[in-house]
Amino acid sequence: MNLRIFRRVPARKRGLFAVLAAAVAASTSLAIAAGVGTAASAAPAARADQGPGEATGLGQLTGLLPASQLTLESAIQVNLSNETVRLPLYPGEAGGKRVWYVLLDASDAGLAHDLGVNYAPKLANIAISDPAAVQTVTLGSPTPQQNPFGPAAVHFAGAPDFTPTRIATPGPDGFPLAKFQPGSVAGPGYSPFIKIAGSDVVYNAPIVATGDGPFDVTHHTNTEDRVLGVHIAGPSKPGQFAESWADMLFVKGFDAGQPIVYLSTDAGQPLTAVLERSTYVPALDKAAFNGGDDFLGSARERLFGFINGQTGAANPQAQGFQHLAKDGMVSQDASLADTAFINALRDGGDLLNVFGDFPTLTDPRHADAYSPLWDAQLGLWTPKAVAAGLNTRQIDENQVFNLAATRPDLLTGVNPATGQPEPYGSVGVDINCAVIGYTAKAPTANLAPPAPGSQFPPR
């Protein structure tokens, strides 16, 4: 397998796809011969409160998520029936043109609480060795008559270009993709992470739409690929506040054994941006720092994905890249009108990644280690694991650590340069994913203690 595809442009990677396809095929062919570990595998019956097949264990699947289950308290609503989170939408300007952004995280606890966003102290480190990972912005200074009550416009140094057409053509085995192209690309000077001139606080404030409308929420020519609805409020009536908002397609995953939802907005590599339906931001590629997690100066937290987990919409063990490509309608444009697409994701067609630290964890050390900038650690199930049907859905960070530390005969990492299995660890893929909330119980503690010598963060 060769994960250079995460870092290289489409025109240069046909040979790399062949290597990746061969590695995945080698892992899956034994399973087909054995009749286990595939979509044809017999799946245990799901409980009535969990949904069928791949939706098993994903918590509440329909209706509005209770506000008490949000970590992103400023979210106006989370509609589980159509896979969207409704977020306040704020005005800005870049290069003389109108832009619209959402606010997700802040590096200061008091300001995060005041704004109703996630507290992410690690963001204070994001520009270490990579100044371009943070853009400095300025705030407008309106008169009282211009702004009786409401946000001041943010003047950005750069903005994304939403005009490219997103391409995600599945390969013969789903993943690797046969062809891809990001649908949103950062312009000069753009990063979703900002600090206001005169302040050291870092905010996660991705631009998700440009212009004054109408907004294209079907093919996304002036919106990010996850924007499914935009409402721009008119002038506020006296003594009132009219709020603008955007409906954005969220993502399902797990943390500490519990199902969670989050929002993916940016990535430092082209293929990652395509899979995540997010903006490709090259400046994030070197944000501090690969493999850093909880070490000095790191802005990142770890995320755990799986290349060749099981697939199948009827399979409660489905998870990973092949699953997304085969069962998550990865090639489709995201649109509320496409009910088949919405239902595929609602029923579990996402990557279903495992997150590390999370704001609700009981230990403050781990709750405060949350960061929206995730350092991907990708697992490759070995042919032995696939043949035995052991490439099952993972839902807890420590359990992944323990597998990697004690069972390299089942789960390995991947060397991006050679495509060969190697010890588990960072692969140089980073993603901006702010957490939104949880759909069952709050993640509070890992399901297992770390094995001796595992990659559990040292004190």
BAMIPA-764231 format. One line per field, with one value per residue (C-alpha): residue number from 1; residue in three letters; chain; y, z negated, x negated. Coordinates in Angstrom, 2 decimals, always signed. Each point is the difference from the previous one (the first is absolute). Example, Ala and Ser with C-alpha at 12.3 -4.5 7.8 and 13.67 -1.06 7.14 Angstrom:
<nodes>
num: (1; 2)
residuo: (Ala; Ser)
cadena: (A; A)
v: (-4.50; +3.44)
w: (-7.80; +0.66)
u: (-12.30; -1.37)
</nodes>
This chain:
<nodes>
num: (1; 2; 3; 4; 5; 6; 7; 8; 9; 10; 11; 12; 13; 14; 15; 16; 17; 18; 19; 20; 21; 22; 23; 24; 25; 26; 27; 28; 29; 30; 31; 32; 33; 34; 35; 36; 37; 38; 39; 40; 41; 42; 43; 44; 45; 46; 47; 48; 49; 50; 51; 52; 53; 54; 55; 56; 57; 58; 59; 60; 61; 62; 63; 64; 65; 66; 67; 68; 69; 70; 71; 72; 73; 74; 75; 76; 77; 78; 79; 80; 81; 82; 83; 84; 85; 86; 87; 88; 89; 90; 91; 92; 93; 94; 95; 96; 97; 98; 99; 100; 101; 102; 103; 104; 105; 106; 107; 108; 109; 110; 111; 112; 113; 114; 115; 116; 117; 118; 119; 120; 121; 122; 123; 124; 125; 126; 127; 128; 129; 130; 131; 132; 133; 134; 135; 136; 137; 138; 139; 140; 141; 142; 143; 144; 145; 146; 147; 148; 149; 150; 151; 152; 153; 154; 155; 156; 157; 158; 159; 160; 161; 162; 163; 164; 165; 166; 167; 168; 169; 170; 171; 172; 173; 174; 175; 176; 177; 178; 179; 180; 181; 182; 183; 184; 185; 186; 187; 188; 189; 190; 191; 192; 193; 194; 195; 196; 197; 198; 199; 200; 201; 202; 203; 204; 205; 206; 207; 208; 209; 210; 211; 212; 213; 214; 215; 216; 217; 218; 219; 220; 221; 222; 223; 224; 225; 226; 227; 228; 229; 230; 231; 232; 233; 234; 235; 236; 237; 238; 239; 240; 241; 242; 243; 244; 245; 246; 247; 248; 249; 250; 251; 252; 253; 254; 255; 256; 257; 258; 259; 260; 261; 262; 263; 264; 265; 266; 267; 268; 269; 270; 271; 272; 273; 274; 275; 276; 277; 278; 279; 280; 281; 282; 283; 284; 285; 286; 287; 288; 289; 290; 291; 292; 293; 294; 295; 296; 297; 298; 299; 300; 301; 302; 303; 304; 305; 306; 307; 308; 309; 310; 311; 312; 313; 314; 315; 316; 317; 318; 319; 320; 321; 322; 323; 324; 325; 326; 327; 328; 329; 330; 331; 332; 333; 334; 335; 336; 337; 338; 339; 340; 341; 342; 343; 344; 345; 346; 347; 348; 349; 350; 351; 352; 353; 354; 355; 356; 357; 358; 359; 360; 361; 362; 363; 364; 365; 366; 367; 368; 369; 370; 371; 372; 373; 374; 375; 376; 377; 378; 379; 380; 381; 382; 383; 384; 385; 386; 387; 388; 389; 390; 391; 392; 393; 394; 395; 396; 397; 398; 399; 400; 401; 402; 403; 404; 405; 406; 407; 408; 409; 410; 411; 412; 413; 414; 415; 416; 417; 418; 419; 420; 421; 422; 423; 424; 425; 426; 427; 428; 429; 430; 431; 432; 433; 434; 435; 436; 437; 438; 439; 440; 441; 442; 443; 444; 445; 446; 447; 448; 449; 450; 451; 452; 453; 454; 455; 456; 457; 458; 459)
residuo: (Met; Asn; Leu; Arg; Ile; Phe; Arg; Arg; Val; Pro; Ala; Arg; Lys; Arg; Gly; Leu; Phe; Ala; Val; Leu; Ala; Ala; Ala; Val; Ala; Ala; Ser; Thr; Ser; Leu; Ala; Ile; Ala; Ala; Gly; Val; Gly; Thr; Ala; Ala; Ser; Ala; Ala; Pro; Ala; Ala; Arg; Ala; Asp; Gln; Gly; Pro; Gly; Glu; Ala; Thr; Gly; Leu; Gly; Gln; Leu; Thr; Gly; Leu; Leu; Pro; Ala; Ser; Gln; Leu; Thr; Leu; Glu; Ser; Ala; Ile; Gln; Val; Asn; Leu; Ser; Asn; Glu; Thr; Val; Arg; Leu; Pro; Leu; Tyr; Pro; Gly; Glu; Ala; Gly; Gly; Lys; Arg; Val; Trp; Tyr; Val; Leu; Leu; Asp; Ala; Ser; Asp; Ala; Gly; Leu; Ala; His; Asp; Leu; Gly; Val; Asn; Tyr; Ala; Pro; Lys; Leu; Ala; Asn; Ile; Ala; Ile; Ser; Asp; Pro; Ala; Ala; Val; Gln; Thr; Val; Thr; Leu; Gly; Ser; Pro; Thr; Pro; Gln; Gln; Asn; Pro; Phe; Gly; Pro; Ala; Ala; Val; His; Phe; Ala; Gly; Ala; Pro; Asp; Phe; Thr; Pro; Thr; Arg; Ile; Ala; Thr; Pro; Gly; Pro; Asp; Gly; Phe; Pro; Leu; Ala; Lys; Phe; Gln; Pro; Gly; Ser; Val; Ala; Gly; Pro; Gly; Tyr; Ser; Pro; Phe; Ile; Lys; Ile; Ala; Gly; Ser; Asp; Val; Val; Tyr; Asn; Ala; Pro; Ile; Val; Ala; Thr; Gly; Asp; Gly; Pro; Phe; Asp; Val; Thr; His; His; Thr; Asn; Thr; Glu; Asp; Arg; Val; Leu; Gly; Val; His; Ile; Ala; Gly; Pro; Ser; Lys; Pro; Gly; Gln; Phe; Ala; Glu; Ser; Trp; Ala; Asp; Met; Leu; Phe; Val; Lys; Gly; Phe; Asp; Ala; Gly; Gln; Pro; Ile; Val; Tyr; Leu; Ser; Thr; Asp; Ala; Gly; Gln; Pro; Leu; Thr; Ala; Val; Leu; Glu; Arg; Ser; Thr; Tyr; Val; Pro; Ala; Leu; Asp; Lys; Ala; Ala; Phe; Asn; Gly; Gly; Asp; Asp; Phe; Leu; Gly; Ser; Ala; Arg; Glu; Arg; Leu; Phe; Gly; Phe; Ile; Asn; Gly; Gln; Thr; Gly; Ala; Ala; Asn; Pro; Gln; Ala; Gln; Gly; Phe; Gln; His; Leu; Ala; Lys; Asp; Gly; Met; Val; Ser; Gln; Asp; Ala; Ser; Leu; Ala; Asp; Thr; Ala; Phe; Ile; Asn; Ala; Leu; Arg; Asp; Gly; Gly; Asp; Leu; Leu; Asn; Val; Phe; Gly; Asp; Phe; Pro; Thr; Leu; Thr; Asp; Pro; Arg; His; Ala; Asp; Ala; Tyr; Ser; Pro; Leu; Trp; Asp; Ala; Gln; Leu; Gly; Leu; Trp; Thr; Pro; Lys; Ala; Val; Ala; Ala; Gly; Leu; Asn; Thr; Arg; Gln; Ile; Asp; Glu; Asn; Gln; Val; Phe; Asn; Leu; Ala; Ala; Thr; Arg; Pro; Asp; Leu; Leu; Thr; Gly; Val; Asn; Pro; Ala; Thr; Gly; Gln; Pro; Glu; Pro; Tyr; Gly; Ser; Val; Gly; Val; Asp; Ile; Asn; Cys; Ala; Val; Ile; Gly; Tyr; Thr; Ala; Lys; Ala; Pro; Thr; Ala; Asn; Leu; Ala; Pro; Pro; Ala; Pro; Gly; Ser; Gln; Phe; Pro; Pro; Arg)
cadena: (A; A; A; A; A; A; A; A; A; A; A; A; A; A; A; A; A; A; A; A; A; A; A; A; A; A; A; A; A; A; A; A; A; A; A; A; A; A; A; A; A; A; A; A; A; A; A; A; A; A; A; A; A; A; A; A; A; A; A; A; A; A; A; A; A; A; A; A; A; A; A; A; A; A; A; A; A; A; A; A; A; A; A; A; A; A; A; A; A; A; A; A; A; A; A; A; A; A; A; A; A; A; A; A; A; A; A; A; A; A; A; A; A; A; A; A; A; A; A; A; A; A; A; A; A; A; A; A; A; A; A; A; A; A; A; A; A; A; A; A; A; A; A; A; A; A; A; A; A; A; A; A; A; A; A; A; A; A; A; A; A; A; A; A; A; A; A; A; A; A; A; A; A; A; A; A; A; A; A; A; A; A; A; A; A; A; A; A; A; A; A; A; A; A; A; A; A; A; A; A; A; A; A; A; A; A; A; A; A; A; A; A; A; A; A; A; A; A; A; A; A; A; A; A; A; A; A; A; A; A; A; A; A; A; A; A; A; A; A; A; A; A; A; A; A; A; A; A; A; A; A; A; A; A; A; A; A; A; A; A; A; A; A; A; A; A; A; A; A; A; A; A; A; A; A; A; A; A; A; A; A; A; A; A; A; A; A; A; A; A; A; A; A; A; A; A; A; A; A; A; A; A; A; A; A; A; A; A; A; A; A; A; A; A; A; A; A; A; A; A; A; A; A; A; A; A; A; A; A; A; A; A; A; A; A; A; A; A; A; A; A; A; A; A; A; A; A; A; A; A; A; A; A; A; A; A; A; A; A; A; A; A; A; A; A; A; A; A; A; A; A; A; A; A; A; A; A; A; A; A; A; A; A; A; A; A; A; A; A; A; A; A; A; A; A; A; A; A; A; A; A; A; A; A; A; A; A; A; A; A; A; A; A; A; A; A; A; A; A; A; A; A; A; A; A; A; A; A; A; A; A; A; A; A; A; A; A; A; A; A; A; A; A; A; A; A; A; A; A; A; A; A; A; A; A; A; A; A; A)
v: (+0.00; +3.45; +2.96; +2.55; +0.60; +2.02; +2.47; +0.04; +1.45; -2.29; +0.15; -1.56; -2.96; -2.74; -2.22; +0.77; -1.10; -3.30; -0.60; +0.94; -2.15; -2.97; +0.33; +0.28; -2.88; -2.17; +0.65; -0.60; -2.95; -2.38; +1.11; -0.72; -3.46; -0.64; +1.47; +2.32; +3.68; +1.26; +1.50; -3.53; -0.88; -0.79; +3.00; -0.21; +1.47; +3.65; +1.21; +2.01; +3.18; -0.22; -0.26; -2.71; -1.33; +2.53; +2.44; -2.33; +1.82; +3.50; +1.25; +2.26; -0.02; +2.31; +3.19; +2.86; -0.71; +1.31; +3.18; -1.68; -2.33; +2.78; +0.94; +2.78; +1.95; +2.71; -2.53; +1.05; -3.58; -3.43; -1.74; -3.71; -0.77; +1.93; -0.15; +3.75; +2.37; +3.55; +2.52; +3.79; +1.54; +3.11; +2.64; +0.75; +1.38; -1.26; +1.80; +2.40; -2.77; -1.22; -3.28; -1.91; -2.02; -2.20; +0.00; -3.35; +0.09; +2.43; -0.35; +2.06; -1.63; +3.16; +1.09; -3.53; -0.07; +3.48; -0.86; -3.46; -1.77; -2.81; +0.81; -1.15; +1.31; -1.88; +2.45; +2.48; -2.18; -0.25; +2.55; -1.49; -0.69; +0.77; +3.68; -0.41; -2.38; +3.06; +3.09; +3.35; +1.80; +3.38; +0.96; +2.74; +2.97; +0.89; +2.96; -0.58; +0.93; -2.57; -2.72; +0.43; -3.64; -2.78; -1.23; +2.26; -1.12; -1.92; +1.06; -3.17; -0.17; -2.74; -2.19; -3.38; -0.46; -2.04; -0.06; -3.28; -3.07; -2.66; -3.35; -3.28; -2.97; -3.34; -2.57; -3.69; -0.72; +3.34; +1.34; +1.04; +2.49; -0.23; +3.79; +2.90; +3.78; +2.27; +2.10; +2.82; +1.35; +2.64; +3.23; +1.88; +0.90; -2.16; -2.20; -0.85; +0.79; +3.71; +2.44; +3.57; +2.64; +1.02; -3.33; -3.33; -2.08; -2.46; -0.73; -2.70; +2.08; -1.66; +1.91; -2.12; +2.28; +3.00; +2.74; +1.40; -2.89; -1.80; -2.79; -3.25; -2.75; -2.74; +0.21; +2.39; +2.51; +2.71; -2.11; -2.68; -3.53; -0.63; +3.07; -1.19; +3.17; +3.73; +2.65; +3.61; +2.06; +3.38; +3.13; -0.56; +1.61; +2.54; -1.75; -3.36; -2.01; -1.85; -2.82; -1.47; -3.71; -2.88; -3.64; -2.21; -3.73; -1.52; -3.21; -2.98; -1.63; -1.36; +1.08; -2.05; -2.57; +2.50; +1.27; +3.66; +2.53; +2.55; +2.43; -0.39; +3.26; -0.06; -2.32; +0.38; -2.51; -0.21; -3.52; +0.57; +3.09; -2.00; -2.81; +2.48; +2.31; +2.84; +2.79; -0.90; +2.31; -0.70; +2.23; -2.57; -2.78; +1.07; +1.27; -1.03; -2.87; -3.52; -2.59; +2.72; -0.79; +1.04; +0.82; +3.48; +2.50; -2.19; +1.44; -3.40; -2.80; -3.50; -1.50; -3.68; -1.18; -3.37; -0.70; -3.44; -0.48; -1.93; +1.33; -0.36; +2.02; -3.04; -0.57; +1.38; -0.43; +2.33; +2.72; +1.77; +1.20; -2.92; +0.23; +3.71; -0.54; -2.95; +0.88; +3.78; +1.23; +1.78; +1.22; +1.84; +3.73; +0.61; +1.26; -0.14; -0.87; -3.24; -2.06; -3.20; +1.72; +1.44; -3.36; -1.82; +2.24; +0.07; -3.77; -0.10; +0.49; +2.35; -0.95; -0.48; +1.09; -0.31; +3.24; +0.50; +2.65; +1.49; +2.90; -2.18; -2.40; -0.12; +0.51; +3.72; -0.92; -1.75; +2.32; +2.99; -1.84; +0.12; +1.74; +0.32; -0.61; -3.77; -1.93; -3.08; -3.40; -2.47; -3.70; -2.78; -3.30; -2.87; -2.87; -2.16; +2.37; +0.31; -3.74; -0.66; +2.77; +1.92; +3.30; +1.07; +3.48; +1.83; +2.58; +0.83; +1.63; -2.23; -3.15; +1.14; +0.79; -3.42; -1.79; +1.87; -0.65; -3.64; -1.41; +1.21; -3.27; +1.47; +3.78; +2.01; +3.51; +0.92; +1.55; +2.81; -0.12; -3.74; -1.14; -2.81; -0.80; +1.59; +0.64; +1.99; +3.81; +3.32; -0.04; +3.76; +0.61; +2.77; +1.02; +2.88; -1.66; +1.82; -2.19; +0.76; -2.45; -3.59; -2.05; -2.44; +0.39; +2.52; -1.41; +0.04; -2.63; -2.50; -3.55; -1.57; +1.00; +0.52; -3.01; +0.38; +1.56; +1.16; +3.45; +1.32; +3.63; +0.07; +2.30)
w: (+0.00; +0.81; -1.82; +2.07; +1.59; -3.07; +0.89; +3.78; +2.78; +2.05; +3.27; -1.62; -1.83; +2.33; -0.98; -3.65; +0.29; +1.43; -3.05; -2.36; +1.81; -0.08; -3.74; -0.74; +2.35; -1.74; -3.31; +1.26; +2.32; -2.87; -1.65; +3.15; +0.19; -3.64; +0.24; -2.97; -0.63; +3.01; +0.65; +0.45; -3.60; -2.25; -2.20; -3.45; -0.32; -1.05; -2.99; +0.89; -1.54; +2.01; +3.60; +2.54; +1.31; +0.13; -2.13; -2.98; -2.92; +1.50; -2.61; +0.86; +3.76; +0.52; -1.39; -1.68; -2.25; -3.53; -0.78; -3.11; +2.27; +1.85; -0.62; +2.58; -2.00; +2.65; +2.42; +0.67; +0.60; +1.06; +2.25; -0.02; +2.58; +2.71; -1.35; -0.50; -2.68; +0.19; -0.93; -0.37; +3.16; -0.33; +2.61; +1.19; +2.88; +1.96; +2.97; +0.14; +0.27; -2.51; -1.80; -2.70; -2.79; -2.94; -3.44; -1.54; -2.51; -2.00; -1.83; -2.99; -2.51; -0.91; +3.58; +1.07; -2.73; +0.88; +3.71; -0.54; +1.83; -0.95; -2.22; +1.78; -1.76; +2.38; +2.74; -1.61; +1.40; +3.57; +1.57; -1.54; +2.96; +2.37; -0.20; +3.06; -1.99; -1.68; +1.84; -1.77; +0.55; -0.96; -1.29; +1.41; -2.23; +0.75; -1.43; -2.38; +2.83; +2.29; -2.64; -2.98; -0.92; +1.84; +1.25; +1.63; +3.42; +0.05; +2.64; +1.11; +1.67; +2.36; +0.85; +1.58; +3.65; +0.17; +3.80; +0.73; +0.57; -2.65; +1.58; -1.93; +2.36; -1.83; +1.24; +0.68; -3.75; -1.00; -1.54; +1.25; +2.13; +3.74; +0.33; -2.41; -0.21; -2.97; +0.41; -2.12; -0.09; -2.24; +1.68; -0.87; -3.68; -1.06; -3.08; -1.98; -3.18; -0.73; -2.59; -0.18; +0.27; -3.55; -1.57; -0.39; -0.20; +2.89; +1.34; +2.36; +2.43; +3.42; +2.90; +1.39; +2.58; +2.17; +1.61; -0.73; +1.42; +1.34; -1.54; +1.86; -2.55; +2.63; +2.04; -2.38; +2.43; -2.69; -3.14; -1.67; +0.95; -3.37; +0.11; +0.56; -0.83; -0.52; -1.55; +0.06; -2.44; +0.97; -2.13; -3.63; -1.30; -2.82; -3.21; +1.79; +1.65; +3.28; +0.32; +3.15; +0.08; +2.08; -0.03; +0.34; +0.53; -3.10; -0.35; -2.30; -2.04; -3.41; -3.13; -3.16; +1.14; +0.70; +3.31; +0.77; +2.76; +1.30; +2.87; +2.51; +1.71; +1.10; +0.75; +0.75; +2.87; +3.28; -0.37; -3.64; +1.00; +2.63; -2.39; -2.72; +2.39; -1.38; +1.12; +1.03; -1.99; +0.78; -2.90; -2.48; +1.26; -2.28; -2.96; -3.23; +0.30; +1.50; -2.77; -2.66; -1.84; -3.64; +0.25; -0.50; +2.68; +1.77; +1.30; +1.06; -1.52; +1.44; +2.19; +0.95; +3.41; +1.72; +3.64; +0.39; -2.65; +0.85; +2.44; +0.65; -0.94; -1.85; -1.93; -3.57; +0.23; +3.03; -0.36; +1.92; +3.43; +2.05; -1.90; +0.79; +3.68; +0.36; -2.41; -0.56; +3.55; +0.01; +3.60; -0.57; -0.54; -3.47; +0.27; -2.21; +3.12; +0.38; -2.63; +0.95; -0.75; -3.31; -1.08; +0.91; -2.38; -2.65; -0.10; -0.49; +3.39; -1.38; -0.66; -3.68; -1.25; -3.63; -1.78; -2.81; -2.67; -0.25; -2.01; -2.17; -1.26; -3.80; -0.33; +0.64; +1.40; +2.88; +0.32; +0.35; +2.47; +2.60; +3.23; +3.26; +1.93; +0.20; +0.82; +1.87; -0.93; +2.63; -0.66; +2.55; -1.02; +0.91; +2.27; -3.12; -1.72; +3.07; +0.62; -3.58; +0.04; -2.67; +1.91; -2.11; -0.79; -2.57; -2.34; -2.61; +0.17; -2.59; +1.61; +3.27; -1.85; -1.58; +3.29; +1.66; -2.93; -0.68; +3.25; +2.97; +1.62; +0.26; +0.32; +1.37; +1.14; +3.52; +1.32; +2.33; +1.93; +0.71; -0.39; -2.30; -3.45; -2.81; -3.72; -0.81; -0.13; +1.74; +3.81; +0.61; +0.54; -1.96; -0.03; -1.54; -1.69; -2.81; -2.25; -0.29; -2.56; -0.76; +0.98; -2.91; -3.24; -0.52; +0.54; -3.47; -0.12; +2.27; +0.11; -0.87; -1.79; +2.27; +0.49; -1.28; +2.68; +2.13; +1.58; -2.80; -0.62; -2.61; -3.02)
u: (+0.00; -1.26; +1.46; -1.89; +3.39; +0.91; -2.71; -0.27; +2.10; +2.25; -1.97; -3.05; +1.38; +1.20; -2.91; +0.57; +3.60; -1.17; -2.21; +2.80; +2.52; -2.35; -0.54; +3.71; +0.79; -2.57; +1.69; +3.53; -0.50; -0.70; +3.23; +1.97; -1.51; +0.79; +3.49; -0.50; -0.70; +1.96; +3.40; +1.31; -0.87; +2.92; +0.77; +1.54; +3.48; +0.07; +1.96; +3.07; -1.44; -3.22; +1.13; -0.77; -3.28; -2.82; +2.04; -0.32; -1.54; +0.33; +2.47; +2.93; +0.60; +2.98; +1.48; -1.82; -2.97; +0.72; -1.93; -1.39; -1.99; -1.83; -3.61; +0.36; +2.57; +0.44; +1.50; +3.58; +1.10; -1.25; +2.50; -0.81; +2.67; -1.82; -3.57; -0.42; -1.19; +1.36; -2.69; +0.02; -1.44; -2.14; -0.92; -3.49; -1.99; -2.98; -1.54; +2.92; +2.58; +2.59; -0.72; +1.86; -1.59; +0.94; -1.64; -0.90; -2.89; -2.14; -3.33; +1.20; +2.37; +1.92; +0.52; +0.97; +2.65; +1.23; +0.30; +1.47; -2.82; -2.36; -2.98; -3.16; -3.15; -2.30; +0.95; -2.38; -2.82; +1.23; -2.36; -3.15; -2.33; +2.91; +1.10; +2.25; +2.24; +1.54; +1.17; +0.13; +3.30; +1.41; +3.43; +2.19; +0.83; +3.64; +1.83; +2.93; +2.35; -1.62; +0.07; +2.36; -0.65; -1.82; -3.38; -2.57; -1.19; -3.28; -2.51; -1.79; -3.41; +1.20; +2.99; +0.76; +0.89; +3.22; +0.26; -1.89; +2.13; -0.52; -0.88; +0.00; +0.20; -0.19; -2.48; +0.78; -0.05; +1.47; -3.20; -2.50; +1.90; -0.56; +0.10; +0.33; -0.09; +0.78; +3.13; -1.38; -3.56; -1.55; -0.98; -3.22; -0.21; +2.95; +0.19; +3.13; -1.95; -0.08; -1.20; +1.19; -2.73; -0.83; +0.99; -1.80; +3.20; +0.38; +3.48; +1.21; +2.06; +0.25; +1.55; +2.84; +1.65; -0.83; +2.05; +3.46; +2.00; +1.79; -2.05; -0.58; +0.69; +0.27; -3.21; -1.79; -1.47; -0.03; +0.31; -2.09; +1.01; +1.69; +2.26; +3.57; +1.91; -0.66; +2.23; -1.15; +2.04; +1.34; -0.30; +0.90; +3.18; -0.43; -1.01; -0.41; -2.78; +0.49; -2.54; -1.49; -0.79; -1.32; +1.08; -3.08; -0.36; -1.58; -2.03; +0.48; -2.77; -0.91; -1.82; -0.61; +2.55; +2.77; +1.44; -0.75; +0.64; -2.48; -0.54; -2.84; -0.93; -3.66; -2.91; -3.68; -0.09; +2.03; +1.42; +0.86; +1.97; +1.90; +0.93; +0.95; +1.95; -2.11; -2.32; -3.54; -2.29; -3.69; -1.10; +1.36; -2.27; -2.86; +2.00; -1.69; -0.59; +0.10; +0.17; +0.15; +3.23; -0.60; -3.71; -1.46; +1.04; +2.55; +3.26; +1.32; +2.04; +0.19; +2.69; +0.11; +1.18; -0.05; -0.73; +1.52; +2.65; +3.12; +2.60; +3.71; +3.07; +1.39; -3.22; -0.31; -3.80; -0.35; -2.65; -2.73; -1.07; +1.29; +3.28; +0.38; -0.79; +2.39; +2.81; -0.21; +0.72; -3.34; +0.34; +3.29; +0.31; +1.44; +3.57; +3.08; +2.01; -1.97; +1.78; -1.82; -3.31; +1.24; +1.39; -3.22; -1.94; +2.72; -0.11; -3.77; -1.65; -2.67; -3.64; +0.95; -3.41; -1.04; -0.93; -2.48; +0.56; +3.49; +1.47; +2.26; -2.69; -0.06; -3.75; -0.69; -3.39; +1.72; +3.00; -2.31; -2.24; +2.76; -0.94; +1.95; -3.23; -0.21; -3.17; +1.18; -1.38; +1.18; +0.21; -0.37; +1.53; -2.30; +1.08; +0.11; +2.44; +2.22; +0.07; +1.06; +2.63; -1.88; +0.01; +2.95; +1.31; -2.12; +1.53; -2.65; -3.44; -1.67; +1.28; -1.60; -3.26; +0.03; +0.62; -2.85; -2.36; +0.77; +1.41; -2.04; +0.97; +3.53; -0.38; -2.92; -0.72; -1.03; -3.21; +1.13; -3.30; -0.10; +3.58; -1.14; +1.36; -1.97; +0.44; +3.09; -0.20; +0.56; +0.22; -0.21; +3.72; +1.73; +3.66; +1.93; +2.98; +1.80; +2.12; +3.71; +1.38; +0.94; +3.05; +0.26; -1.98; -2.77; -3.51; -1.55; -2.76; -1.70; +1.31; -3.38; -3.19; -3.02; -2.24; -3.58; -2.17; +2.92; +0.23; +2.21; -1.10; -2.79; +0.22)
</nodes>
